[in-house]
Amino acid sequence: MSYTIDRLIADADFAETETRTREALAAKGFGVLTEIDVSATMKKKIDVDMPGYKILGACNPKLAYQAIGHEPRVGAMLPCNVILRAVDGGIEVSAVDPQASMAGIDNDQLKAVAGQVKEMLAEVVAAI
């Protein structure tokens, strides 16, 4: 089972792809709560150069509220991470598959919310 929803944006600029990703997330009701510039952190902490890699922690408040209502500890698995990484040929965008990440939780109501989020994240990735 794949745990991410992926798309390669061919011959793309990292900053432009990040902007497009944020816009696509916003269009589906997601806000970016956190961001981690992994490349900059690795350079600063261990003096390693690596290709562009950024993690955006995205959240749709209505769906997050529903999920927490069905399973209060699910917050340990939120927000939904979306990564951008420079690869040969462009920028790869990968969003977590919430159905895969929550498969171990035996709660049908939560699984239904995870299915909604998966559909929305797939639409986000396709729209970039």
Sequence and secondary structure as in RCSB ss.txt:
>XXXX:A:sequence
MSYTIDRLIADADFAETETRTREALAAKGFGVLTEIDVSATMKKKIDVDMPGYKILGACNPKLAYQAIGHEPRVG
AMLPCNVILRAVDGGIEVSAVDPQASMAGIDNDQLKAVAGQVKEMLAEVVAAI
>XXXX:A:secstr
   EEEEEEET  HHHHHHHHHHHHHHTT EEEEEEEHHHHHHHHH      EEEEEEE HHHHHHHHHH GGGG
GG SEEEEEEEETTEEEEEEE HHHHTTTS  HHHHHHHHHHHHHHHHHHHH 
